[in-house]
Amino acid sequence: MVYLPSPEEIAAAATPKGAWTRAQLAEWGVPWPPPKGWKGELIERWKAAQQDGTPPPRHGPDPTGFAQETLDFG
């Protein structure tokens, strides 16, 4: 299941070396290898989801509304 993380959750999930695991990125719907700009894209999507005042669901259907194959991380 894809989960849309907050900017704080993205930062907290980094390894001690400042990277993210393949499994973690997959949970967020980010393809491997992660494309340039993936963090900014996730943060922008999270901010857009917050505009209506409702936090995105922690688990369940893709909160971004896109299948992984169609995400634009480029």
LUMKOL-636679 format. One line per field, with one value per atom (N, C-alpha, C): chain; residue in one letter; atom name; x, y, z. Coordinates in Angstrom, 1 decimal, padded with zeros to 4 digits. Example, Ala and Ser with C-alpha at 12.3 -4.5 7.8 and 13.67 -1.06 7.14 Angstrom:
! LUMKOL-636679
ch	c(A,A,A,A,A,A)
aa	c(a,a,a,s,s,s)
at	c(N,CA,C,N,CA,C)
xx	c(013.2,012.3,013.2,012.8,013.7,012.9)
yy	c(-005.7,-004.5,-003.3,-002.2,-001.1,000.0)
zz	c(007.8,007.8,007.8,007.1,007.1,007.9)
This chain:
! LUMKOL-636679
ch	c(A,A,A,A,A,A,A,A,A,A,A,A,A,A,A,A,A,A,A,A,A,A,A,A,A,A,A,A,A,A,A,A,A,A,A,A,A,A,A,A,A,A,A,A,A,A,A,A,A,A,A,A,A,A,A,A,A,A,A,A,A,A,A,A,A,A,A,A,A,A,A,A,A,A,A,A,A,A,A,A,A,A,A,A,A,A,A,A,A,A,A,A,A,A,A,A,A,A,A,A,A,A,A,A,A,A,A,A,A,A,A,A,A,A,A,A,A,A,A,A,A,A,A,A,A,A,A,A,A,A,A,A,A,A,A,A,A,A,A,A,A,A,A,A,A,A,A,A,A,A,A,A,A,A,A,A,A,A,A,A,A,A,A,A,A,A,A,A,A,A,A,A,A,A,A,A,A,A,A,A,A,A,A,A,A,A,A,A,A,A,A,A,A,A,A,A,A,A,A,A,A,A,A,A,A,A,A,A,A,A,A,A,A,A,A,A,A,A,A,A,A,A)
aa	c(m,m,m,v,v,v,y,y,y,l,l,l,p,p,p,s,s,s,p,p,p,e,e,e,e,e,e,i,i,i,a,a,a,a,a,a,a,a,a,a,a,a,t,t,t,p,p,p,k,k,k,g,g,g,a,a,a,w,w,w,t,t,t,r,r,r,a,a,a,q,q,q,l,l,l,a,a,a,e,e,e,w,w,w,g,g,g,v,v,v,p,p,p,w,w,w,p,p,p,p,p,p,p,p,p,k,k,k,g,g,g,w,w,w,k,k,k,g,g,g,e,e,e,l,l,l,i,i,i,e,e,e,r,r,r,w,w,w,k,k,k,a,a,a,a,a,a,q,q,q,q,q,q,d,d,d,g,g,g,t,t,t,p,p,p,p,p,p,p,p,p,r,r,r,h,h,h,g,g,g,p,p,p,d,d,d,p,p,p,t,t,t,g,g,g,f,f,f,a,a,a,q,q,q,e,e,e,t,t,t,l,l,l,d,d,d,f,f,f,g,g,g)
at	c(N,CA,C,N,CA,C,N,CA,C,N,CA,C,N,CA,C,N,CA,C,N,CA,C,N,CA,C,N,CA,C,N,CA,C,N,CA,C,N,CA,C,N,CA,C,N,CA,C,N,CA,C,N,CA,C,N,CA,C,N,CA,C,N,CA,C,N,CA,C,N,CA,C,N,CA,C,N,CA,C,N,CA,C,N,CA,C,N,CA,C,N,CA,C,N,CA,C,N,CA,C,N,CA,C,N,CA,C,N,CA,C,N,CA,C,N,CA,C,N,CA,C,N,CA,C,N,CA,C,N,CA,C,N,CA,C,N,CA,C,N,CA,C,N,CA,C,N,CA,C,N,CA,C,N,CA,C,N,CA,C,N,CA,C,N,CA,C,N,CA,C,N,CA,C,N,CA,C,N,CA,C,N,CA,C,N,CA,C,N,CA,C,N,CA,C,N,CA,C,N,CA,C,N,CA,C,N,CA,C,N,CA,C,N,CA,C,N,CA,C,N,CA,C,N,CA,C,N,CA,C,N,CA,C,N,CA,C,N,CA,C,N,CA,C,N,CA,C,N,CA,C,N,CA,C,N,CA,C)
xx	c(000.8,000.0,000.9,000.5,001.2,000.7,001.7,001.4,002.1,001.3,001.9,002.4,003.7,004.3,004.4,004.5,004.7,006.2,006.6,008.0,008.8,008.2,008.9,009.1,008.1,008.2,009.3,009.4,010.4,011.8,012.0,013.3,013.6,012.6,012.8,013.1,012.7,012.9,014.3,015.1,016.4,017.3,018.2,019.1,020.2,021.0,022.1,023.0,023.1,023.9,023.2,021.9,021.1,020.5,020.2,019.6,018.3,017.6,016.3,016.4,015.8,015.8,014.8,015.1,014.3,012.9,012.8,011.5,010.7,011.4,010.7,010.2,011.0,010.6,009.4,009.4,008.3,007.0,007.1,005.9,005.3,006.1,005.7,005.3,005.6,005.2,006.3,007.5,008.7,009.4,009.6,010.3,011.7,012.3,013.7,014.4,015.6,016.2,015.4,015.4,014.6,015.1,014.1,014.5,014.8,015.5,015.9,014.6,014.6,013.4,012.3,012.5,011.4,011.0,011.9,011.4,010.6,011.0,010.2,008.8,008.7,007.5,006.5,007.1,006.3,005.8,006.7,006.3,005.2,005.3,004.3,002.9,003.0,001.7,001.1,002.0,001.5,000.8,001.5,001.0,-000.4,-000.5,-001.7,-002.8,-002.5,-003.5,-004.0,-003.1,-003.4,-004.3,-004.5,-005.2,-006.7,-007.2,-008.6,-008.8,-007.7,-007.7,-007.9,-007.9,-008.0,-006.7,-006.1,-004.8,-005.1,-004.1,-004.3,-004.3,-004.9,-005.0,-003.6,-003.4,-002.1,-001.9,-003.0,-002.9,-004.2,-004.2,-005.4,-005.0,-006.0,-005.8,-004.8,-004.1,-003.1,-003.6,-003.1,-003.7,-003.3,-002.4,-002.0,-003.0,-003.7,-004.7,-004.1,-002.8,-002.1,-001.6,-001.5,-000.8,000.7,001.5,002.9,003.5,002.9,003.5,003.2,002.3,002.0,002.5,003.2,003.7,004.8,004.8,005.7,006.7,007.8,008.9,010.0,009.8,010.8,010.8)
yy	c(-001.2,000.0,001.2,002.2,003.5,004.4,005.1,006.0,007.4,008.5,009.8,010.4,010.4,010.8,012.4,012.9,014.3,014.6,015.8,016.1,015.6,015.7,015.2,013.7,013.0,011.5,011.1,011.9,011.7,011.8,012.9,013.1,012.1,011.7,010.7,009.3,009.0,007.7,007.5,008.6,008.5,007.6,006.9,006.0,006.9,006.4,007.3,007.9,007.3,007.9,008.9,009.1,010.1,009.6,008.3,007.7,007.1,006.5,005.8,004.5,003.5,002.1,001.9,001.0,000.6,000.3,-000.4,-000.8,000.4,001.4,002.6,003.4,003.5,004.3,003.6,002.3,001.5,001.8,001.9,002.1,003.5,004.4,005.8,005.9,004.8,004.8,005.4,005.5,006.1,004.9,005.0,003.9,003.8,002.7,002.4,002.3,003.0,003.9,005.2,005.9,007.1,008.2,008.8,009.8,011.1,012.0,013.3,014.0,014.6,015.5,014.7,013.4,012.6,013.2,013.7,014.2,015.5,016.4,017.6,017.2,016.2,015.8,015.3,014.4,013.9,015.0,016.0,017.1,017.9,018.2,019.0,018.3,017.0,016.2,016.2,016.1,016.1,017.4,018.5,019.9,020.0,019.6,019.7,018.9,017.8,017.0,017.7,018.5,019.2,020.4,020.9,022.1,022.0,020.9,020.7,020.5,020.5,020.3,018.9,018.0,016.6,015.9,015.3,014.5,013.3,013.0,011.8,010.5,009.5,008.2,007.6,007.0,006.4,005.1,004.4,003.2,003.1,002.4,002.2,002.5,002.9,003.2,004.4,004.4,005.4,006.8,007.5,008.8,009.9,009.6,010.5,010.5,009.3,009.2,008.7,008.2,007.8,006.4,005.6,004.3,004.6,003.7,004.0,004.2,003.5,003.6,005.0,005.8,007.1,008.2,008.0,009.1,009.8,011.1,012.0,012.5,011.8,012.2,012.8,013.2,013.7,015.1)
zz	c(000.0,000.0,000.0,-000.7,-000.8,000.3,000.9,002.0,001.7,001.8,001.6,002.9,003.0,004.3,004.4,005.7,005.9,005.7,005.6,005.5,006.7,007.9,009.1,009.0,008.5,008.4,007.4,006.3,005.3,005.9,006.7,007.3,008.4,009.1,010.2,009.7,008.5,007.9,007.3,007.2,006.6,007.5,006.8,007.6,008.2,009.1,009.7,008.6,007.4,006.4,005.5,005.8,005.1,003.9,003.8,002.6,003.0,002.1,002.4,001.7,002.4,001.9,000.7,-000.1,-001.2,-000.7,000.4,000.9,001.4,002.0,002.5,001.3,000.3,-000.9,-001.5,-001.6,-002.2,-001.4,-000.1,000.7,000.3,-000.1,-000.4,-001.9,-002.7,-004.1,-005.0,-004.4,-005.2,-005.9,-007.2,-007.9,-007.5,-007.8,-007.6,-008.9,-009.1,-008.2,-008.1,-007.0,-006.8,-007.8,-008.5,-009.5,-008.8,-009.4,-008.9,-008.6,-007.4,-007.0,-006.3,-006.0,-005.4,-004.1,-003.2,-001.9,-002.1,-003.0,-003.2,-003.8,-004.6,-005.2,-004.1,-003.2,-002.1,-001.2,-000.9,000.0,-000.6,-001.9,-002.6,-002.6,-002.8,-002.8,-001.4,-000.4,001.0,001.3,000.9,001.1,000.4,-000.8,-001.5,-000.8,-000.2,000.5,001.8,002.3,003.6,003.3,002.1,001.9,002.3,002.2,002.6,004.1,004.8,006.3,006.8,005.9,006.2,006.0,007.0,006.8,005.9,005.1,004.2,005.1,004.6,005.4,005.5,006.7,006.9,006.1,005.9,005.0,004.2,003.2,002.4,000.9,000.2,-001.2,-001.4,-002.5,-002.8,-002.6,-001.6,-001.3,-002.3,-003.2,-004.2,-005.4,-005.5,-006.6,-007.9,-007.8,-009.0,-008.7,-009.8,-009.7,-009.8,-009.2,-009.2,-010.6,-011.6,-012.9,-013.5,-012.9,-013.5,-012.6,-011.5,-010.7,-011.5,-011.4,-012.1,-011.1,-011.0,-010.1,-010.8,-012.1,-012.9,-013.1)
